[in-house]
Amino acid sequence: SIDVELTTGPRHANDIAFAAALDGRETVVAVGGDGSVHEVTCGLMMAREQGKTGTRLGVLGQGTGGDFRRTLGIEHRLDKYCQVIAGGRTRDVDVGRFSYQAWDGTEKTAYFINILSAGMGGLVDRHVAEMGKHMGGTVAYFAASLRGLVESRIGQLKCTVRHQGKERIETMSTRNIAICNGRYFGSGMHVAPMADPFDGQLEVVSLGDAPKVKFALASSRIYTGKHLKSPDVVHFPCDRIKIELENKGIEDRFLLDVDGEALGKLPITIEVVPRALRVLVP
């Protein structure tokens, strides 16, 4: 038996999932895209902070992107989603926790389960939201990516990176940097083929600062994961990273993309919470 709760606005799924976990519900199924999965994850993680760890996350993909279910290996068919949910098999998935600057300048804390990026990705999210869902996921993201590239700026970043107890500083020049728990974003872009949401670490992928035409041509390889062979692309693992934008004059063009949702801007501090959430998997 199930109960159906319909969201009435942005972030409402946070509250629904939080209340369900506090009420001891066995499972919360997110029906929607990566944004819906993100909000339910945030609600379940908020409940986890209060000691409520027994609620499982299920996914029934009906949104624009569907990138996290790709990493989980769930085929985009209703019967396959239902088989996974009914099967009851779970794995403990890592979750990213981050502190960031909201639009009003206040500092907030939230979570992500798939990918958080900064730069061009936030512009793309904004344009996808403006286009609506009638175009279809891949078409919408492709069109929004072209527009986002035209409007993008190159960020000069200072990254304080921690991995396996060692800390270092990385500086880089890039149009977009992705911190990956999952492998895909942008409706099928294979940005982090090496990412594993069960290994207790995050994968950082910087797409570099190539001129726009060259960047567009190279970015087409991201659907196959071959972009990692480009000399402009930088990759390294971490369990914590702080990212600061040194050329602050472009902060309105260097925005956060959190599980497919435009959420705020830099600076940001991100850390992995290992094995934080039980998720229904094939």
Summary of the structure (lengths in Angstrom):
residues: 282
radius of gyration: 17.8
end to end distance: 20.9
largest distance: 54.4
contacts: 968
relative contact order: 0.20
helix: 32%
strand: 35%
